[in-house]
Amino acid sequence: MAFHGESRFSSSPSPVQRMHLIQVDSVQRWMEDLKWMTECECMCILQSKPISVEDDTQSELILSSQHGTCDNLQILLKRAWIISMELTKIVQKLERNRWQKVHSMTVRANYHVCSMINEYNIFTRNPSEEMNQLEKLLMEKCSELTGITERCLYLEDEQILTSMKSCINETLNSVGHYFGELIEAALTHEIKNLVEQINSTDNIDIIEAATSSLFSLTQEGARMCQIIAQEGGVVALFKICRQDCFRYLYPQALRTLASICCVEEGIHQLEKVDGILCLADILTDGAHPEATRAEAAAVIAQITSPHLTFSQHLNSFLENMEEIVTALVKLCEESSSGEVCLLASAALANITFFDTMACEMLLQLNAVKILLAACSDIQRVDTPYSRDQIITILANMSVLEQSASEIIQENGVQVLVEMLFEKPSSKSPGEVAACERVQQKSAVTLARLSRDPEVAHAAIKLSCIPRLIELCRSPVERNNSDSVLVACLAALRRLAVMCPDGLEESDFQQLVKPRLVDSFLLCTNMEESFV
């Protein structure tokens, strides 16, 4: 299971590069941003000159004091998002030569930059000399940009305006550069403070608040995770997870670690502090609540994700793999909810890709029986996502000769055939994709296992061949998925060897006899009316 794409964890570029900082419903976004957008109208009129500096500073201080660090960081990120949007709009208006709009938007962006700097300076502690210098450079460039755009309002010569446009673009690039550096410096400074809070106190409330703030920042993308890892966040969070007095905070700390480990630096830091051993200790300690062990499983799932090419050399993981796999199988068996089973099975699925020995361990641990039993328990396996993880494990185990007898013994062929009928309960792209993977992997598993005649005959008795033909011939049944089609063609050909009489002549001539690529092209070009 790769959390980055479909579930909990995601990545995005650094601040100025389109800054996808907060992803929410568009209407909700508009309502939240409205107050920020309208505040600047009066400031445009006043040309950013406050009536009373002392009164304004006092009111801002009162407003800021009502928020915690997490709220202040969110305000900073919101301002940053607004500014990045304003800069983008300025570029768009500049391309259309809308000089009046360019100037008014520049004034507005200038106001937002001033407000962001003022707000940040109120709640920050001991800003660095670098940040002070960046603030100065950014304000200078914003003033320069405002002056240039204002001069353009009074020019009519097209040649002069064209030369001014290149000057504006150059200044805009400078504004964007200094703005991005300032945001990153500010966030780095705040992350350092949060890590320091965790390391320097035993106050559980302060540590909880700091951990919560770090987790919020991890949701802003890969760059934030990278900064947290570089500033010692991984070390600080494992410090929490190694102290019994902070057991209450383990789930939150582990959830934050799982997010940070979507980046290479996070996994390197985890390896340096023997994080795998700590995770193994949590997973194997039955005294920990199920929720805590589930969060530890989520970290394992993240660091073993097949999508992360930089996690393939975790030596300490191989040393602790047997204990971890045993604990995860037990967690699958005893899980009281679908989410816990999903996290445990996702970790196991990724481990089967991570090292081939894992499949042999799973056979010895009677995992086939446990996983197939979970498929029949709606309390544990209640979504296509969970079935996707379980069928991934079974597909990877099916390369072992011994797996066929285990699956036959536990009536697993019926479960595999049922998975060929997997359909989404909604039009959610994630759920539709999960159903496609379930269909594909169940077909792959059947194809591999059908080298054993007993499995092949069991599948044929369960009407597997008609369903495979339907998936090949009907694009709707496989949601137009080419990967499902290829897997079904392969499974159908394997079963046809065992039972050629189970196919009609047309099916044999079109789906089995030709080369696989020819059958594939035939099926992908079929009209629905043909079925």
Secondary structure, 3 states (H helix, E strand, C coil): CCHHHHCCCCCCCCCCCCCCCCCCCHHHHHHHHHHHHHHHHHHHHHCCCCCCHHHHHHHHHHHHHCCCHHHHHHHHHHHHHHHHHHHHHHHHHHHCCCHHHHHHHHHHHHHHHHHHHHHHHHHCCCCCHHHHHHHHHHHHHHHHHHHHHHHHCCCCCHHHHHHHHHHHHHHHHHHHHHHHHHHHHHHHHHHHHHHHHHHHCCCHHHHHHHHHHHHHHHCCCHHHHHHHHHCCHHHHHHHHHCCHHHHHHHHHHHHHHHHHCCCHHHHHHHHHCCHHHHHHHHHHCCCCCHHHHHHHHHHHHHHCCCCCHHHCCCHHHHHHHHHHHHHHHHHHHHCCCHHHHHHHHHHHHHHHHHCCHHHHHHHHCCHHHHHHHHHCCCCCCCCHHHHHHHHHHHHHHCCCCCHHHHHHHCCHHHHHHHHCCCCCCCCCHHHHHHHHHHHHHHHHHHHHHCCCHHHHHHHHHCCHHHHHHHHHHCCCCCCCCHHHHHHHHHHHHHHHHHCHHHCCHHHHHHHHCCCHHHHHHHHHCCCHHHC
